[in-house]
Structures are given as structure tokens and as C-alpha cells.
Amino acid sequence: MSVKKVLGAAALAVALTACSSGGSGGAGTPQGEKSFSVGVTTYFLSHLTPGRSVASNVDYALFTPLTTVDATSGKAVNAVAESIETDDNVTWTVKIKPGWTFHNGEQVTAQSFADSWNATAYAPNAFENNFMFAPFKGYAELNPADGKPSEKTLSGVEVVDPATLKITLTKPLSLLPYVLAQTAFAPMPKAAFADLPGFDRKPIGNGPYQLDGEGLAAGVTKVALRKFGGYQGQAGDADRIEVKSYQDEAASYRDLQAGALDVSLVTGNNLTDAAARFKDRLVRVPFPAVIYLGFPLWDKRFSDVKVRQAFAHAIDRETIVKSLLRGFGQPATGLAGASVPGGGAADCAACSYDPAKAKALLAEAGGWSGPLKLWTYQDPVNTVVLEAVGNQLRANLGIETVTTQTQPVDQLYPNLAAKKIDGPVLLYMGAGYPHLYALADQLFTKTSASNVTGYDSPEFAKLMADAAKAGQEEAMGLTQRAAKLAMDGLPLTPLFQPVGGLAYSTRVSGVKPEFLGAAVLSAVKVG
């Protein structure tokens, strides 16, 4: 997932909530219609265009890309694509299934994908998911370091005929089918390009649900989705879904307890209550993600790896998970947990709690002088965790003045990119697709928008490039070597792999998580 995407997915998956209006027949719903509502953070309703959205479960309800990730097997399978073939992992031929249409009746063709991808990759449009097209041939011409783009379309995206798309990358990427499963690669109809801002507020997708009503507008706190009768994939059960905006998932969980909602993502301290209150109606969700403390490598105070190692050894991950998260989390010993294929390795030598070693390392690096500021995005759980980290650093490293600072997520990431953040930052990063390569690529590749530390290692880049050329088994080993290399350099220190839950009432069933943890909207059954 992407900064954002990272951004998203981010802090994304942890903040997602799915909730219902208390069964069918809610306000504005015709009698007899099956309906429920979905709660999301305000950020997730900021954009709905594929090139700008955050790959939430709402986005996947509105749009269906070429492939999708099977939550059970963790493999990329065809969706709109009939086939995706390559001989060298550089040039790919994609065949489009017949019969797929947008919500306005327009046929989904190879041109629909090409137009959508070109719009996202074209720098002047300033789409948040632009960076995801960096592997495509012609991206550099659309995103020059200086001056205006020399082209408006990707040379690596060729429409052979209405049902055939040819993709050419700048280098091999054997995991492209996984990449194409993200909503950033969904198609857009011709009507989108007549008014891109208008389309962002009320998109026309090709997913199981279509936007109903006026869509997004200033001050609007909810939108409605209606089942699309012409959908060629697995249809949803509900006739109508109300998408409601929440500041955080705790608010939706309170509504669930009050009987006003049907399904809610539950995280943090609420998980203990949910486990007791909902019992067999709480689905445990191990997020394919990591909560980490990132070090600003542009800050000379963190240029010495011993300082970073000292900070890492000074943090008691076990206590944070046990006391603050009530056990709903896995203390990190490496970059990725076992829920991510290729993860589970103890590849972070500095992730062990050792206050004495932490003090010694900091002394060897020359000690610390002055105050320390820690950052995170606005989230109640993050705030509590960051305060605990600050207390541990103060006690175990002898740093007298430690303060914490929060910003809205859509302000924090731009400030990190501009190197305006003056201290370590607590962030969430979810793997965009089920593979260790995704997580390592997002966090450590120099050009990734999710690389907020400034990490830049030619050796890491080579290992990742070799992995992208290799077969699946060899690629996994090379990716694991790359992750270990990055962890040895310690641009960030993993704290824990988060665990959440999906709690639901007796009025619904079929609640299951998608890869990033939120409820699959089309799978929720009403009644």
C-alpha cells in the first residue's frame, strides 16, 4: 500500500471501521431493502478517484481492478483480467474479460485502464498514487525533475485492441499481478476526464456497489452505496450500504455496543471489552503491517547507527503490547509478522529490550543533549503508545525533556517528505499486497513515498532488483536478505505487529476481513 497507501493503508487499516445502521429499513431506505452502514475515518472519504484513494474497503466496493488478492490463499487472482502473461517479467500482455461495464453502462476496455493509469501517472494532476506507476516505462517523461512533462501518456502502457493491454516496465517485476490488485490501478470511464474534481466527489466505478445520491461534498459526513445489478463478479448481499464518517474507530464501537451499528473494526483497549462482550462474534484480525518508530536520517542527531540502536534497545515492546494493547499485538522481533508471506523472521537485532546496552550505545555515540520531540498522526492508540515510548526513552536513556506532537495524517506525511519533522515518528505501514517484498519496498526504496526516513542503500536496491527478476522461491530469499540488510542499518525500529478485530451484532453474518483487515463489504449478509 503506499504511503498512504500508506497512506495508506495504512494507518489506514487500523482506522477502518465497518458498521451498520441497525439492520434494514433505515432512514431513506425503501421498506424491505437489506441495508447496513459502514463507518470509516474522515480521511478515507477525502478522495474516491482510484489515483487518489487509499485502497480502503469502500474503494474496493466501488472499483474492481484487473486482479484481486484472495484473503485465504494470499495469492493474486484474476478479476477483470482474463489472463496476465509474461516471458521476462518486463513486458506483460493482459487480456480483459468481456461483459464488464461501469455503473453508467459504458464497457470496461483496455483503454479504460490506460486512461486511468495515464491520469494518475501525469505529474500535473498531482494524484497521491502517482508514485505507484514509477516502474512503468515512460514514467520519467511524465514526471521530470524540472520543467513540464514531455509526454502525457505512459509509453509502457499500450492498447493493442479493446480487450488487450500491453504493459512494459523499466525493469523486471515478477510480482506485478499483486501490484495490479490495488485500487490505484482500477479503470475509469470516459466521463471522468471531462471533470476530474467532480468525478472524485461522485465517481463512476465498475465495482459491486455504485455511489448513490450526491456523493462527497463539504460538510457531508456520510454517503450511500447501492448494489450494482450489472456487476460481473461476486455480487454483494446488501441492497444498500451507508458509509458514515467517524473520527476514530472507538466512536463506532460505542455505537455498536449501543445497538445502533452491526459491524465495527475494534482496536486498542476496546479489544479486551469486545472479546468479553461479543465472544464468538469477534473475528481476530492479524494485520499484515508493522507499527514502527522511524528515525529522521537527515537529522544529524540520528546519523550514528549507535544512537538508533540505543533508542531501539530502550523500548520495552512486551510491556507495550501486554499493558497498553491487552495482548492484541505481537511484539516485533523483525520487520514483518507471520501474516505476511516471507515474514516472521527475527531480523531486527536491536529490537530486544536491553536498557543497559541502550545506555552504553548512546554513551559510545557521544550521548544526548537537549530536548527530544516524538511525532505521530492523530489517533488515540498512537498517542498512548507514543507517550509510553517517550517515558521509556526518558527513563532508560536519561533524556530529561521528551515531548510528543501529533498532526493530521494528511499533514504529517507531506511534512516528512519536506524533512520538516524534527524527531522520530511513530507510524503504521501495511503491506500493499501479501508479500514481504511489498513492505520492504514501501519502507526502504529510495523513491517510495512511504520511505519517510530518507533511507538510501544501493545494496538494498540491488537485492530488491534481483528479487524482482527471480522466480517466486528465489525472490522470497532475496527479499528476506534485503529486509535483513535494512534492519541492520536501522532507519526505523519495529515496535509491534498490530492485531485488531471485527465485532458484529446478531443481525448480520458473513463478516470477514480483507487482506488489510477491514470488513469485506460485499460479503456482509444482512438478516
N, C-alpha and C positions, 0 to 999 in steps of 0.2 A: 502496500500500500503504500507510499508516497508520502510526502510529509503529509501531511495531510493525510495525505492519503495517509499519510501521515498524518497527514494532517488528518491522514488520516488516516486511518483507520484508525487510528487512532485514536489520540486519546479517545479516539473515536469509539472503538468497540466497547470500551468500558463505560462510556457515557450513553450508549444507545439504550433506549427503553422501548418496550412494546407493550401497549396497554389497550384495554377495550372500554367502550362506553357503557359497560354493564349489560352486554348482550344485544340482541337485535331489537329493532324498533326504536332507536334513539331519535333525538330531535333531528328533523329534516330527513328521516329515513322512512320510505313507504312501508306501510304495515306488511309484515310477513317477510321482509327482506332480512337476510342474515348479515349482520354488521358487527364490527368491533373497531376499536380505535387503537392507534399506535402513538406512543409518546417518544419523541426524540429531543435531543438537546437543540437549543436555538440555532447553534452553529450548523446543524445538519439540514436546516431549512434555509440556509443562506443562499445556496445555489442548487439548481436541478439540471443544468446542462451537463452532459457527460464529461466534457472537458473541464468543468469547474466543480463538479460534485465530489463527495468524499467517499463514494463506494459504500454507502450505508444500505441497510435492508430496504429502505424506501427507494433508493436509486435502483436497486435490483428488481423492485416491483414495477417500476416504470420502464426500465430498459433491459433488454437481453442482448449480451454481446455474442461474439462468434462461439465462444466456449463458456463453460461453467465448471466450477470446482465441486466435485462430489464430496459432500461432507463426511461420508462414511469411509470411502477409499482414499480420499485426499488427492485424487487424480483429476487432471483436466479432461473433460469430455466435451464432445461437440454439442453445441446448442443451435445457433443459426447456421453454423458451418456444417456442410455435408462431409467435407474432408479437408484436412490440412496436411500437406505433404512437402518434403524437402529431401534433397540428396546431400546437402552440405551445411545445413543449419544457417545458411546465409540467405539463399533465395527460397521462398516459400510460395506454394500455389494453394489458394483457398477456394473451394467450391461452396457456393451459397445454396442452402436448401430452397426449393420452390415453395410458394404459398405463404411466406411470411409477409405481413403487412404492418404498417404503422397504424396508430389509433385513428388516423384520418382516412384510412383506406389505401394510402399510397404503398406500392410494392417496395419491399426491402431488397435492395440490389447491391452489387459490389460498389456502385457509385455512391450509395448511401453511406457506406463505411468510409470510402475515400474522402468524401466531402467533410464528414465529421472529423476525421483524423487530421486533414489539412487545416481545418479551422482551429483545432487545438494546438497544432504544431506551429502555426503562424504567429510569430512573436508579437506583432502589434495588437493582436486580440487579447493578450495578457491573460490567457486562461491558466488557472492554477495547475492543471495537469500537463502543461506544455512539456515539462522535463521528461515525462514518461515516453516521449517519442524520440529521445536522443539516440537510441540505437538504430533508427531508420535512416537509410540513405537520403540525403538531401536536407536533413535537419539543420545542418550548419548554415546552409543558404537561407533558411527561413529564420535563423537566429544568429545573425552576425554579432561579433563582439562590439563593433562600431558601425554606425550608419544604418541605412534601411535594408530590409531583406532584398536579395536579388531575385528571389522567386516567391511564389505564393502557394505552391503545392510541393509535396514531397516527391522527389524523383524516385524514391523507393516504394511508392505506392502506385501501382498501375492497374487500371481497369481494363482487363482483357476483353470481357464481354459482360453482360448484365449479371451473370452467375459466377464469374471468375475474377478473383483478385490476386495480383502478383505482388508479393512483398519482398523487398530487397533490403537487407540490413548492412550496416557498415562493417560488422564483424559477426562471427557465429554466435548464436544464442539458441542452444538446444531446448531451452525452457520457454520458448515463445508461446506455445499453446496455453501455458499457465498465465503468462502476461496478458494475453488477449482476453482472459476471463474477467478482467476488471472493467467496471462500467465506463472508465475513461475511453475505452475502445468500442463503445456501443455506437450504433448508427444514428444519424439524424436525417429527417425528411427535408425536402426542398424548401418547405415553408420556413424552416428555422433560419435560413440565411437571409431572408428578407428583413428580419428583425431579431437579431441575436439577444438583445436585452429582454425583449418581450418573450422570446422562447424560454429564456432562463426562468422567468416568472411562471410560465404556463407551458411546459414542454409537451411535445407530441412524441411519445415513445413507441416501443414495439414490445413492451413487457406485458405480464399478465394483468396489470392494472393500468388504467389511464387516469389522468388528473381530471377531476370533476369540479365545476364551479369556476371561480375567478382566479384561483391559483395564489401565488405569493404576492404580497403587497405590503407596504409599510404598515406596521402595527398588527398585521394578521398573525394570530397565534395558532392557527390550525388550517389544514387543507384536507380535502376529501379525495379518495381514490375509489374508482368504480371498476368492477371486473370488465375486462376486455373480451367480448364474445368471440373475436376473431383470432385469439391467441393460439399459436401453433404448438406451444409447449404444454407442460402440465398446468392445467388451469387451477386457479385458486378456489378455495371453498366459499369464502365470504363474498357477498354481492357488493359490499361497500366497506371501506376502511377509512376511519377518520384519523388523520395524522395530527397529533397535538404537540405543541412545543412546551418543553419543561426546561427549567434552568439546570436541573440535575436529576439523576435517577431516583434520589431519595424522595423527591416530591411525588413521583409516580407510584413509588412503593407505598407511600402513605395512602394514596387513593385506592390502591389495590387492597390494602387492609380494611379500608372503609367500605369495600364492596362496590366502588364506583368504576373499577377497572377489571379487566380479565387477565392480562398478562403484563408482567414488568420485569425488565432486567434488574437484578439485585446485585449490588457490590458492597464492599467495605463492611462496616459493622452491622449493616442490615442483614447480611447473610446469616448470622447466628440466629437472629429472630426468625428469618424466613425458614431456616432449616427446622425449627421447632414448630412454627405456625403452619407451614404448608406441607411438611414431611414429604410424602411421595408425589407432591405437586411442585417440587423444586428440582429442576434439571441442572445438574452441576456442569459448569462450562469452563474448561481449562483454555484460557485464551492463548492463541499462538503468538505470544507477544512477550515483551520484556519491559519492566519499569527500570529505568536506569538514571544514574547521575552523570551527566555529560560535562566534561571539562572544556572550557574555552581555551583552545590551544594558542589563540592569538594573544592571550593574556600571559605576559612573561612570568607571572607568579606560578603558572602551571606548566611552564616549559620543561621543567625537570620531571622525568617519569617517577622519580622517587617521591615527589610531592603527591602525585596522583595515586601512587601505591599506598602512601600513608593515609590518604583520605579513604581509600577502598578498605584497608585493613581496620580502620577506626569505626566502621559501620557494622552494627550487630543485626544482621539480616534475620536471624532466627527470632529474635525478640520482636522485631517489627512485625513479622508475619503472625507470630503467636499472640502478641498483646494487642496490636492495632487492627490486624485483619482477622483475628479469631481463627487462624488456621486456614483461611481461604486464600491461599497463595503458596508458592513454592520458593523458599529461599534460593537465590541464584548462586550456582557454582560455575556457571558459564553463560554464554550469550543466549542460548535458546533452550527451552524446556523440551521434554519428550513429545509434546503435542505437535511440534514442528519436525517433519521428516529431516533427519540429519542432526537434530538437536539432542540434548540430554547429556552432552559431554561436559566434564568439569574442566573447561578450557580457560578459566579465569583464575590464575594462581593467586591473585591479590584479593579474591573475593572472600577469603577466610577472615573471621573476626580475630584480631590479634592486636590489642591496644599497645602492648609493649613494643611490638615490631613497628607499629604505626608511628609511635613517638620517635623511635630510633631512626626510621627512614626520613622523617621530617627534619630531625636534627642534622642528619647527613646532608640534606639538601640546603641547609642554612637556616632552618627554622621558618617561622611565620611571624610577620609583623603587621599590625593594623587590623582593621575590621574585615569580616567576611560576609558577603551577601549571597544568599541562595535563592534561586528563581524556580518558578513553575507556572503552569497555566491555572486559571481559576477552576478549581474543583475541590470539593470538601475533603475527599480522601487524600488527594495530593497534598493539601495544606497540612493535614495531620501528619502524614508521613514525612514531609519536608521539615516540619518542626522537630520531629523525633531525630531525624538525621542531623539537624543543627545542634540539638542537645548533645548528641553523641560526639560530634566533632569538637564541640566546646569542651566536653569532659575528657575525651581521650587524646586530643591534640593540644589542649591548653590554649585554644584560641578564645580570647576573652569576649570579644564582641562578634556575635553571629546573628544576623537578621535574615528574615525571609521576605520575598517580594513576589506577588502574583500579577499576571496580566491576562487579558482575554487571549485565547489560543491564536486568534487571527491577528493579534498584535505581537505576540511573543515570537512567533516563527520569523516574521519579517525583521524583527529587531535582532534575532540571532543571525540571520543572513547578512545583516548590515554590521555585525560584530559590535552591537551596542549593549550587549548584556555583559555585565561586569562580575560574573561569578558562575559557579557550577549551576546546572539547571536539571531539575527532575522532570523527566518526560516519559511518555508511553510510546512504544513503537510496536505495531503489529505487522506480521509478515503479510505482504500483499497477496501471496499465493503460498500453498503448502510446501515450502522447501526452504532449507537453511540459506540457500543462495539469495532468496528474496530479502531476508532480514539483514544478512551481511551486506548485500548490495545497497540497500536503502541507507544503512547507518554509516558505511565506511567508504563507499565510492566517492571520489572527489567531486564529481558533477551532480551527485544526488541532492535534491532539495531537502532530504531528511538528514543529511550529514551536517549536523549543526555544530560539530566540534572543530571543524576545519582539518580533520584527519586526511592525510595525503601520503600514501605509501605506494611507490612503484612496484614493490614486490607483491603487495596485496593485489594490486591491479592485474599483474601478470597471472597470478594464481586464479583469479576470477575469470580472466580471459581464457585461460586454458580450460577451466571448468565448463565454460560456455561452448567450447568446441567439442568437448568429450562426450562419450556415451553416458547414459544415466548413472551407472555404477561408479565410473571413474570421476564423473563430475561431482558426485557426492563427496568423495575423498578429497578432491582438490578444494572444494568449498570448505570442508572442515579444517583443512590446513590454513586456508585464508582467514577463517574466523579465529583460529588459534593465534595467528600472527597479529591480528588486530588486537586481540585481548592482551597479548604480551606488551603491545605498545600502549594500551590502556587509555585511549582517548575518552573512554567512558567506563564506568563500572556498573555492571548489572546489579540490581538490588533484589528483585524477585520476579518470578513469572506469575502474573495475576490469574486468579480464579474467580469466576462470578457464578451467577445462577439465573435461571429463568423461572420465576414463580407464576403460577396461574390459578385461576378460580375453577370451580366445578362446572362452569358454564361453557368452557372451551376444552379442546383436546388437540392432539397432534402438534403440540408445541415442541419445536426442536431448534437447535442453534445452527446458524450458518457458520462458515469457516471462521469468521472474525468474532462470533459469539452472539450476535443479535438473533432474535427470532426470525425464522423464515416466514414471511408474511403470508405467502400463498399456501403454506402448509397448515396454518391455524384453522381448525374446524370449529364452527360455531354451533352450539346446541347439542 
